[in-house]
């Protein structure tokens, strides 16, 4: 019993041959009337058996189907991820199709001002498959923002937001690197392709964004690639995008366990300064830093001076309103200290204070001076 001839829609054949980036683009070619099937103008919906039927595009016969090619491409910043642009902005077309008879096209978009990983191919069926199953393929971005981040700011990003009539919520948010006055945040989205403005998402959450870079699609990543560079991919790597989408999350989980084993924050945050943690090394209580008499932080807890010494002691709440008191000073019945009798600048001078009244005997005057000096 002979097998019936295998026929396919012309849209699929044209996409596999590299004449269209998708079946929809192939339909556009058919509607333009530039495709013929066995000498007649082909229509949308026609089927053919490749290798037996004569299929021509603009008079050129399709001899063989192109071998499927897959590449990872590092799209530079300020470049359109397309083969043409109505505004005449630079596109990736001349870079990815620099070789003769090579018809590569991007699988998905990436913002004009963003750089990073995109996939390019000559397989229209692969592009259509990516569009249908994008909900299962995670994308990883590194976003450089001004300032340093904390747990509260990361939670703000985790809550998601509605952007361009689409609710966007990341699966993973963590700090990738802390710079001098900036931070790099790693954020992972599942089911969101390159058609949304990630910078607008961060700005909506109150961040000042300097750069957005897509560093991964599924288990594929940029690695050591440079802007404008192509890297060939094996068909097995492409199949793993759909068959093993959990590879990326297993990698993140493994990295998180390693970070936890080192006693660090799994979100990449640094611990706060020691005086704010309440614990010291090996679980011991950290020393509490008290303000010094001049109002600045730090220093040890002040201790009371010995009786009879003239060493000043800081009193709680005194601050700049009250000078340092002497330990030997005592309260008078009126509620004033003994020193209060000569603390005012409007009263007697120091020489008068240290001299005895004229009515006292000479010995009593000497004893009076000694008592004052010993205080």
C-alpha positions, 0 to 999 in steps of 0.5 A: 500500500503506497503512502499518499503524497505529503502536501503542506500549505504554501505559507509553511513552505515559504517560511521554511525556505527563508522567504518569510519570517513567519507564515503571516508574512508568507500570506502577504507574499501570496496576496501580492501575487509574486508566488506561482504554483505550477505556473499559476499564481498561488493563493492563500490556502493552496497546498503543495508537495515540495520537490514535486510541485514547481514553486517560484517566488518572483520567478525564482524556483525553490530548489531546496529548503534551507537548513534550519539555522539558529543563533544567539545574537547580542543586539547593540543599544540604539538598534531596531531588532528587525530587518527594516524600519519605516523611520530609517533607524539602524537595524540588525539586518546588515549584521545578521545577514552579512553572509551571502544567501543567508536569510536570518531574521529575529525571533522576537523584539527588544526595545530600541534603547535596550541591548542584550540577547535575542534569537535569530533564525531562518526557521519561520516555524520556530518563530511561530512556535516561540510566539505561541509558547512564550508563556513557558519561556523565561527572560532574564534582564539586568537593570542598572539603576541609580542609588542603592536598593533595599528589601522594601524597593525589591518588594515594590518590584515584586508586586507587578503593575499594569503596563500597556493594558497588560499586567506584568509581574516578575517571577524573580527579583534580586540584586545582582551587583552593588556599585559605588552609587548605583545598583544592578537588579536582576529581574526574571519574567515568565511569559513576557516577550520583548514587546514591553517597555521594561524601563517604563516599568521601573520608572513607574516603581520609582527607579531612575534607570540607566541601562536595560540588558537582556542577559538570558532567554530560558537556559541560554545566556549572553556569556562572554558575548560582545554587542554585535556578535553571533553565536551558533546554537544547536537544535537540541538547545532550541528544543530545551527552551520548550521541553525544559523551561525549568532549567533557568529556575533550577540554576537560580535555586542552586545559586540561592542555596550557595548564597544561603550557605555563606550566610548572605542574603539570597536577594543579594542585599548587604547586611546593614551596619553592625550597630543596627543589627542588634547582634554581633559575631557568633550571635553575641549582642553587638555593643550599643553606641551611645551619643557622646557629650558633644552630640556625635555618635559612637564612643563608650558609655560614660562612667561617673567620676570618683567623689572629690574629682573635678572630672566632668560627667555627661548627664542624659538629656543635657546636650548643649543646654546644660554644661558638664556637671561635677560629681562633687556638686550637691543640690541646695535646699532651693534645688540649685547646685552648689556650683549654681551660686557662682555659675552666672556671669553677672555675679562676682569674679573668680578672684572674689569667689575664691577669697574669704569674706573680710569678717572671717578670721585668717585661718577660716579664710584659708580653710575656705579656699582649700575647700573650694579648690578641692571641689 
